Amino acid sequence: MYAERVSRLDGAVVWTRTMPSPAPGPAVLPVLPVLPDGCMDLLWTNGKLYVAGPDTHAHPPGETPAGANARYDGVRFAPGAAPAFLGVPAHELRDQRVDLAELWPAARVRALTGLVSGAADPAAALENAALRHAADAPPPDPALRAVARQLAAGRSVAATADAVGLGARQLHRRSLAAFGYGPKTLARILRLQRALALVRGGLPYAEAALAAGCADQAHLSREMRALAGTTLGAYVASANRETPQPSGSSTTA
């Protein structure tokens, strides 16, 4: 079961997910994999705090062992927002799930762990802690947040670079720090997310591919295999079992 809401932290989402115990009987479709979405997450599960770095490929849900009926609570940051909050360049966390104690002083993590573990609503406590920390952290790079918005809207990398006034090399370097990968990879990931949102909304694959900016349905299928490790049909079959639909790093620790 998955639920999310808009956070009071600018551009973020607060979410909770419960992983059920395997049920006896006939096999059922697997829970959706965690797909790349350009985001990073601050996560709470099994009494510990983790950070989910930006993904370049799909991850199985619930990678951090937490046992049957595990609960995950998280704050998902908008693309480009988490590195300033964490004080770590995004590319250092790419495709990783890292204990927060490896990034922040142990005393700070212990204090935060105590606040969240004693809360009736861990997700709300995590959000409150994130709001307090964000007030003292440097703000995200506004140019790179503009880059994320441009690419999410389907602008080309070249047009986006012109719009924000950055050269190709500078854009690539700053994108690695903000997103964990270069702008071309981020553009591919965001295009796939646009296409999947359209498919989940009922649009036929071919129409969704064109509307999202792919050359054709075959192009979308190749991107699905490359970035998500599955097919459109398998993804949609699993997506029909899980509502509302989570995406990206927010669904795993």
VEXRODREN-119019 format. One line per field, with one value per residue (C-alpha): residue in three letters; x, y, z. Coordinates in steps of 0.5 Angstrom, whole numbers. Example, Ala and Ser with C-alpha at 12.3 -4.5 7.8 and 13.67 -1.06 7.14 Angstrom:
BEGIN
code = [ALA / SER] $
xx = [25 / 27] $
yy = [-9 / -2] $
zz = [16 / 14] $
//
This chain:
BEGIN
code = [MET / TYR / ALA / GLU / ARG / VAL / SER / ARG / LEU / ASP / GLY / ALA / VAL / VAL / TRP / THR / ARG / THR / MET / PRO / SER / PRO / ALA / PRO / GLY / PRO / ALA / VAL / LEU / PRO / VAL / LEU / PRO / VAL / LEU / PRO / ASP / GLY / CYS / MET / ASP / LEU / LEU / TRP / THR / ASN / GLY / LYS / LEU / TYR / VAL / ALA / GLY / PRO / ASP / THR / HIS / ALA / HIS / PRO / PRO / GLY / GLU / THR / PRO / ALA / GLY / ALA / ASN / ALA / ARG / TYR / ASP / GLY / VAL / ARG / PHE / ALA / PRO / GLY / ALA / ALA / PRO / ALA / PHE / LEU / GLY / VAL / PRO / ALA / HIS / GLU / LEU / ARG / ASP / GLN / ARG / VAL / ASP / LEU / ALA / GLU / LEU / TRP / PRO / ALA / ALA / ARG / VAL / ARG / ALA / LEU / THR / GLY / LEU / VAL / SER / GLY / ALA / ALA / ASP / PRO / ALA / ALA / ALA / LEU / GLU / ASN / ALA / ALA / LEU / ARG / HIS / ALA / ALA / ASP / ALA / PRO / PRO / PRO / ASP / PRO / ALA / LEU / ARG / ALA / VAL / ALA / ARG / GLN / LEU / ALA / ALA / GLY / ARG / SER / VAL / ALA / ALA / THR / ALA / ASP / ALA / VAL / GLY / LEU / GLY / ALA / ARG / GLN / LEU / HIS / ARG / ARG / SER / LEU / ALA / ALA / PHE / GLY / TYR / GLY / PRO / LYS / THR / LEU / ALA / ARG / ILE / LEU / ARG / LEU / GLN / ARG / ALA / LEU / ALA / LEU / VAL / ARG / GLY / GLY / LEU / PRO / TYR / ALA / GLU / ALA / ALA / LEU / ALA / ALA / GLY / CYS / ALA / ASP / GLN / ALA / HIS / LEU / SER / ARG / GLU / MET / ARG / ALA / LEU / ALA / GLY / THR / THR / LEU / GLY / ALA / TYR / VAL / ALA / SER / ALA / ASN / ARG / GLU / THR / PRO / GLN / PRO / SER / GLY / SER / SER / THR / THR / ALA] $
xx = [0 / 3 / 0 / 3 / 2 / 5 / 10 / 11 / 18 / 19 / 18 / 18 / 13 / 12 / 10 / 9 / 9 / 8 / 10 / 6 / 8 / 8 / 1 / 0 / -3 / -2 / 3 / 1 / 4 / 10 / 10 / 13 / 20 / 23 / 24 / 29 / 26 / 31 / 29 / 33 / 30 / 31 / 28 / 26 / 25 / 26 / 29 / 34 / 35 / 37 / 38 / 36 / 41 / 39 / 38 / 40 / 36 / 31 / 31 / 27 / 22 / 24 / 32 / 33 / 32 / 26 / 22 / 15 / 10 / 16 / 14 / 18 / 17 / 20 / 21 / 22 / 26 / 25 / 31 / 37 / 34 / 37 / 45 / 44 / 40 / 45 / 51 / 53 / 54 / 49 / 54 / 57 / 50 / 48 / 45 / 46 / 42 / 46 / 46 / 45 / 50 / 55 / 53 / 52 / 55 / 53 / 50 / 45 / 43 / 42 / 38 / 34 / 33 / 30 / 25 / 22 / 22 / 18 / 13 / 6 / 7 / 14 / 13 / 10 / 16 / 21 / 18 / 18 / 26 / 27 / 24 / 28 / 35 / 33 / 32 / 39 / 42 / 44 / 38 / 39 / 42 / 36 / 39 / 39 / 32 / 30 / 34 / 30 / 23 / 25 / 27 / 21 / 17 / 20 / 25 / 32 / 38 / 41 / 35 / 35 / 42 / 41 / 35 / 39 / 45 / 50 / 55 / 55 / 61 / 59 / 52 / 54 / 59 / 53 / 48 / 53 / 53 / 45 / 42 / 47 / 48 / 49 / 43 / 42 / 41 / 36 / 32 / 32 / 29 / 24 / 22 / 20 / 17 / 12 / 11 / 9 / 4 / 1 / 0 / -2 / -8 / -10 / -7 / -4 / 3 / 4 / 1 / 4 / 11 / 10 / 7 / 13 / 18 / 20 / 21 / 16 / 13 / 19 / 24 / 20 / 20 / 28 / 28 / 23 / 28 / 34 / 32 / 27 / 29 / 22 / 17 / 11 / 6 / 9 / 10 / 3 / 0 / 4 / 2 / -6 / -5 / -2 / -6 / -4 / 2 / 9 / 15 / 22 / 27 / 21 / 19 / 25 / 30] $
yy = [0 / 7 / 14 / 21 / 28 / 35 / 37 / 44 / 43 / 47 / 42 / 36 / 30 / 26 / 19 / 12 / 5 / -2 / -8 / -14 / -21 / -26 / -29 / -36 / -39 / -38 / -33 / -26 / -20 / -17 / -10 / -5 / -4 / 3 / 7 / 13 / 19 / 24 / 25 / 23 / 21 / 22 / 15 / 12 / 4 / -1 / 4 / 7 / 13 / 13 / 17 / 14 / 17 / 18 / 12 / 10 / 4 / 0 / -2 / -8 / -5 / -5 / -7 / -5 / -11 / -9 / -16 / -18 / -12 / -7 / 0 / 6 / 13 / 18 / 25 / 25 / 32 / 35 / 34 / 38 / 40 / 34 / 36 / 42 / 39 / 34 / 37 / 32 / 32 / 28 / 24 / 21 / 18 / 15 / 8 / 8 / 7 / 10 / 10 / 18 / 17 / 16 / 23 / 27 / 27 / 22 / 26 / 30 / 23 / 20 / 26 / 26 / 18 / 19 / 24 / 20 / 13 / 16 / 20 / 17 / 19 / 18 / 21 / 28 / 27 / 26 / 32 / 37 / 35 / 36 / 43 / 45 / 43 / 46 / 53 / 52 / 49 / 53 / 53 / 49 / 52 / 56 / 55 / 47 / 47 / 51 / 46 / 40 / 44 / 45 / 38 / 36 / 40 / 36 / 42 / 39 / 40 / 45 / 49 / 48 / 50 / 57 / 58 / 58 / 61 / 55 / 52 / 45 / 43 / 48 / 45 / 38 / 39 / 42 / 37 / 32 / 35 / 37 / 31 / 25 / 25 / 29 / 33 / 28 / 22 / 27 / 28 / 21 / 19 / 25 / 23 / 16 / 18 / 23 / 17 / 12 / 18 / 18 / 10 / 10 / 15 / 10 / 13 / 8 / 6 / 9 / 16 / 16 / 15 / 21 / 26 / 24 / 26 / 19 / 18 / 12 / 6 / 2 / 8 / 8 / 0 / 1 / 6 / 2 / -4 / 0 / 5 / 0 / -7 / -9 / -8 / -3 / -9 / -12 / -5 / -3 / -10 / -9 / -2 / -4 / -7 / -1 / 5 / 11 / 10 / 11 / 12 / 13 / 13 / 14 / 7 / 4 / 5] $
zz = [0 / -2 / 0 / -2 / -1 / -2 / 3 / 6 / 4 / -3 / -9 / -4 / -3 / 3 / 3 / 6 / 4 / 7 / 4 / 6 / 7 / 2 / 1 / 1 / -6 / -13 / -15 / -16 / -20 / -17 / -14 / -18 / -19 / -17 / -23 / -24 / -24 / -22 / -15 / -8 / -2 / 6 / 8 / 15 / 16 / 21 / 26 / 21 / 17 / 10 / 3 / -3 / -9 / -16 / -20 / -27 / -27 / -24 / -17 / -13 / -8 / -1 / -2 / 5 / 9 / 14 / 15 / 13 / 13 / 13 / 13 / 9 / 11 / 6 / 4 / -4 / -6 / -13 / -18 / -16 / -9 / -4 / -5 / -2 / 4 / 5 / 3 / -1 / -9 / -12 / -17 / -10 / -8 / -15 / -15 / -8 / -1 / 4 / 12 / 14 / 19 / 13 / 11 / 17 / 24 / 29 / 34 / 29 / 26 / 33 / 35 / 29 / 30 / 37 / 34 / 29 / 32 / 38 / 33 / 32 / 25 / 23 / 16 / 19 / 24 / 18 / 14 / 20 / 21 / 14 / 14 / 20 / 17 / 10 / 14 / 16 / 9 / 3 / -2 / -8 / -14 / -18 / -25 / -24 / -21 / -28 / -32 / -29 / -30 / -37 / -39 / -35 / -40 / -46 / -48 / -51 / -47 / -52 / -51 / -44 / -44 / -48 / -43 / -37 / -40 / -39 / -43 / -45 / -41 / -35 / -35 / -35 / -29 / -25 / -27 / -24 / -17 / -17 / -21 / -20 / -28 / -34 / -37 / -43 / -38 / -34 / -40 / -42 / -35 / -35 / -42 / -39 / -33 / -38 / -42 / -37 / -34 / -40 / -41 / -34 / -36 / -41 / -47 / -52 / -52 / -59 / -57 / -51 / -54 / -59 / -54 / -49 / -54 / -57 / -64 / -64 / -60 / -61 / -58 / -52 / -51 / -52 / -47 / -42 / -42 / -42 / -36 / -32 / -34 / -36 / -42 / -42 / -42 / -35 / -32 / -34 / -31 / -25 / -24 / -25 / -18 / -14 / -13 / -13 / -17 / -14 / -18 / -17 / -11 / -7 / -6 / -3 / 2] $
//
